[in-house]
Amino acid sequence: KVTSDQRLCAKTINFAVLYGASASTIKAQLKLLAGIDVPEELCQRWIDEYTGKRFLAIGEYISECIAHTRRYGYSVDMWGHRRYLPGVHSAINSVRAEAERVAVNHTIQSAASHVVKSAMRVAWEEVIPKFRRRGYCEPLLQLHDALTHEVLRKLAEEFKAAIVKAMDGVVSWPIPITAQAKIGTRWGALEGIV
């Protein structure tokens, strides 16, 4: 069984490597987020293994994003949206490194943004109107990849099933993206992941 600390470490390392974080940054994030003091050398070994051995395609992807940005001066997402990054040609190492991190981040965050926007559209056009006709149903908040809705208690379970079903089909990729839903009387007391 995976502990919450192990999950937090894995999540921190995954995102940090994808966004080009250094070993010292990963060390600091693990200390800050989980109170775990990890040697910087171990963090560097994780980065090297992650991008060079265990998940070679991720290292290649990062290198390709950076190479494209250096060549054309912009990063491009899977829908063709460009983010111009003139700093990629800077003689100042920190400016250049930041532009390289942004080049990779843009492609990933843009994909995540597209999925969330598509999910919001599906919720707004297909699910919410049906539940409004039967009572109260309002979208409240979007935070990163989470959507929060307020519905009548008697409709909550049915809404949860309907929103998950609608959102599961929002994008068609080789790797399925599945939605999860929780119900609660307040945000801090959500239960019942689907």
C-alpha positions in Angstrom: 0.0 0.0 0.0 1.2 3.5 -0.9 1.3 6.0 2.0 0.1 9.6 1.6 3.8 10.7 2.0 4.9 8.4 -0.8 2.1 9.6 -3.0 3.0 13.3 -2.3 6.7 12.6 -3.0 5.9 10.8 -6.3 3.6 13.6 -7.4 6.1 16.3 -6.4 8.9 14.6 -8.3 6.7 13.9 -11.4 5.6 17.5 -11.8 9.0 18.9 -10.8 10.8 16.8 -13.4 8.3 17.7 -16.1 8.7 21.3 -15.4 12.4 21.2 -15.4 13.0 21.7 -11.7 16.5 21.2 -10.3 17.5 18.8 -7.6 17.7 21.6 -5.1 14.1 22.7 -6.0 12.8 19.2 -5.5 14.6 18.9 -2.2 13.0 22.2 -1.0 9.5 21.3 -2.2 9.6 17.9 -0.4 10.7 19.6 2.8 8.1 22.3 2.4 5.2 20.1 1.4 5.8 16.9 3.3 8.4 17.8 5.9 10.7 15.2 4.3 14.4 16.0 4.2 15.9 14.3 1.2 19.6 14.7 0.2 20.0 16.8 -3.0 22.1 14.0 -4.5 19.2 11.6 -4.2 16.9 14.2 -5.9 19.4 14.5 -8.7 19.5 10.7 -9.1 15.7 10.6 -9.3 15.8 13.2 -12.1 18.5 11.3 -14.0 16.6 8.0 -13.6 13.3 9.5 -14.5 14.5 11.2 -17.7 17.3 8.9 -18.8 16.4 5.3 -17.7 13.0 4.7 -16.3 10.9 7.0 -18.5 13.2 7.7 -21.4 10.4 9.1 -23.6 9.8 11.9 -21.0 13.4 13.0 -21.2 13.2 12.9 -25.0 9.9 14.9 -24.9 11.5 17.5 -22.7 14.5 17.7 -25.1 12.3 18.0 -28.1 10.2 20.8 -26.6 13.3 22.8 -25.8 14.9 22.1 -29.2 11.8 23.3 -31.0 11.6 26.4 -28.9 15.3 27.2 -29.5 14.8 26.7 -33.3 11.6 28.6 -33.8 11.5 30.9 -30.7 8.1 29.6 -29.5 6.6 26.6 -27.9 3.5 25.0 -29.5 0.8 22.9 -27.9 -1.1 20.0 -29.4 -3.7 22.4 -30.9 -1.2 24.7 -32.5 -1.3 27.5 -30.0 2.1 29.3 -29.8 3.8 30.8 -26.8 6.7 33.0 -27.9 9.7 32.7 -25.6 12.5 35.1 -26.7 14.4 34.4 -23.5 15.3 31.0 -24.9 18.2 32.7 -26.7 19.4 34.8 -23.8 23.0 34.8 -22.8 21.8 34.9 -19.1 21.6 31.3 -17.9 18.7 31.9 -15.5 16.6 33.6 -18.2 17.3 30.9 -20.7 16.6 28.1 -18.2 13.3 29.8 -17.3 12.3 30.0 -20.9 13.1 26.3 -21.4 10.9 25.4 -18.4 8.1 27.5 -19.7 8.5 25.8 -23.2 7.8 22.4 -21.7 5.2 23.6 -19.2 3.2 25.4 -21.9 2.6 22.1 -23.8 1.5 20.3 -20.7 -0.6 23.0 -19.0 -2.2 23.8 -22.3 -3.4 20.2 -22.7 -4.7 20.2 -19.1 -6.5 23.6 -19.7 -8.2 22.2 -22.8 -9.5 19.2 -20.9 -10.9 21.3 -18.1 -12.5 23.8 -20.4 -14.0 21.0 -22.4 -15.3 19.4 -19.2 -16.8 22.8 -18.1 -18.5 23.1 -21.5 -20.0 19.6 -21.3 -21.2 20.3 -17.7 -22.7 23.6 -18.7 -24.4 22.5 -21.9 -25.4 18.9 -21.1 -25.6 18.1 -17.4 -26.5 21.3 -15.5 -29.6 22.2 -17.5 -31.2 18.8 -16.8 -30.7 19.2 -13.1 -31.8 22.8 -13.0 -35.2 21.8 -14.4 -35.5 19.4 -11.5 -34.3 21.7 -8.8 -31.3 23.7 -7.9 -27.9 23.1 -9.7 -25.2 25.7 -10.0 -21.5 25.6 -11.0 -19.5 27.3 -8.2 -15.8 27.0 -8.8 -13.1 25.7 -11.0 -9.7 25.2 -9.3 -7.0 23.6 -11.5 -8.6 20.4 -12.6 -11.5 20.4 -10.2 -15.0 21.6 -10.8 -17.3 22.3 -7.9 -21.1 22.4 -8.2 -23.9 23.0 -5.8 -27.0 20.8 -6.2 -30.0 19.8 -4.1 -29.1 17.0 -1.6 -31.7 14.7 -3.1 -30.1 15.0 -6.5 -26.5 14.8 -5.4 -25.8 11.1 -6.1 -27.6 11.2 -9.5 -25.7 14.4 -10.4 -22.4 12.8 -9.4 -23.0 9.9 -11.7 -24.2 12.1 -14.6 -21.3 14.5 -14.4 -18.7 11.7 -14.2 -20.3 10.0 -17.2 -20.3 13.2 -19.3 -16.8 14.3 -18.3 -15.2 10.8 -19.0 -15.9 11.3 -22.7 -14.7 14.9 -22.9 -11.4 14.0 -24.8 -10.6 11.1 -26.9 -6.9 10.1 -26.3 -5.1 6.8 -26.5 -4.8 6.9 -22.7 -8.2 7.4 -21.0 -8.8 10.3 -18.7 -11.4 9.4 -16.1 -13.2 11.8 -13.9 -13.7 11.4 -10.2 -16.5 13.0 -8.1 -17.1 13.6 -4.4 -20.1 14.7 -2.4 -20.1 16.8 0.7 -22.0 19.5 2.6 -18.8 21.6 2.5 -15.5 21.4 0.6 -13.5 20.1 3.5 -15.9 17.2 4.0 -16.1 15.7 0.6 -16.7 11.9 0.4 -17.3 9.1 -2.0 -14.8 9.2 -4.8 -16.3 7.5 -7.9 
